[in-house]
Amino acid sequence: MSNINPMDILKNFQNIQSRMSEAQEKLKAITVVGTAGGDMVRVELNGQMEVRSIKISPEAVDPEDIEMLEDLTLAAFTDAVAKVKDRIQEEMSSITGGLNLPPGLFGNS
């Protein structure tokens, strides 16, 4: 049975914390685009889930069917959120060395 040095654990944790700070800065620069309706609706998010832009093509706008436009916008936003979550997961995996840490441990779920 090997002895675990608490100082080694602390150093590793501090290293992970430092890398987490770097990752959070990188996430600010990430841009993803979610699409729906064959690109008729595009939603751009940054890595902090903030909407940067929404583009709607004229053919997606039908005054007789506002519900379809709402559905397309929701679908594009959902697509963008999924892409951001994938990017966050990739970033976290590179920081933690593939450790399976509980979701939300570092403030993201």
Sequence and secondary structure as in RCSB ss.txt:
>XXXX:A:sequence
MSNINPMDILKNFQNIQSRMSEAQEKLKAITVVGTAGGDMVRVELNGQMEVRSIKISPEAVDPEDIEMLEDLTLA
AFTDAVAKVKDRIQEEMSSITGGLNLPPGLFGNS
>XXXX:A:secstr
     HHHHHHHHHHHHHHHHHHHHHHHH EEEEEETTTTEEEEEETTS EEEEEE GGG  TT HHHHHHHHHH
HHHHHHHHHHHHHHHHHHHHHTT    TTTTS  
